[in-house]
């Protein structure tokens, strides 16, 4: 909200500057109101005021800490992705078309390793060698909660490890859009320097990298899909993936299977982890409800989305269990990812 987006600028955390900018923006917003019918902020705010006593809600919020008790959360897996990766038999790829280091993210490492398994199986099926980084959490939870010092510390360590992987000749692939955005964009802003630049230039969303291989002269993906191919796929495009301005690579990848793709472009209300906090649930859930309604209206045979948190919000609202696009492709190849 400040007048500068440079985290190293002295005004970046200046409260007076932030308040002045907020007042300016609020005044413009109040006088314009063109988005009144389209943005959920106004009706949600008015409902919030109509249904609750403000002071009471503030007291409840003050006494409530951590994750909301009414939100559906991703379950923890019995076996971590890194454990599976290290224990699996070594695979020798055929025609080598690339070499990558997988940055699995916390969601894949601890909660949905099946996404990581699908990624590795699909990559190796297409001649792309996979290794695994020792880098930990990307630091997004620190950044999104405003703890820039903790985020920067994590980012500095990760940049050093990931830059070393790039210098070995590997690109970095990330199966969750919030985390790939952090590696591509936020490390540049908060760490900077040649190593952060190197990491940014060699980091790819999982589907983005596959489509790069497919469209590079002299290489291509296998387009024979003897496995399970749905007739229609409802595909939710996460906000952090659209913000990367890379196009709809997951859609393009799934279209190779012959499936018809129905796009749903609507925020899930999660926003990193903002929507899972207890004090934000009443604002977040109606946004997720709208997404759920759009997914149900699309009525695809399969629901897919790149963000596991957004997918969990879809499950919360619809009862559907969306797949990651790499899981859709793995099933189409007939690969065992369980």
Buried (B, 14 or more C-beta within 10 A) or exposed (E): EBEEEEBEEEEBEBEEBBEBBEEEEEEEBEEEEEEEEEEBEBEBEEEBEEEEEEEEBEEEBEEBEEEBEEBBEBEEBEEBBBEBBEEEEEEEBEEEBBBBBBBBBBBBBBBBBBBBBBBBBBBBBBBBBBEBBEBEBBBBBBBBBEBBEBBBEBBBBBBBBBBBBBEEEBBBBBBBBBBBBBBBBBBBBBBBEEBBBBBBEBBBBBBBBBBBBBEEEEBEBEEEBEBEBBEBBBBBBBBBBEEBEBEBBBBBBBBBBEBEBBBBEBBBBBBBBBBBBBBBBBBBBBBBBBBBBBBBEBEBEBBBBBBBBBBBBBBBBBEBEBBBBBBBBBBBBEBEBE
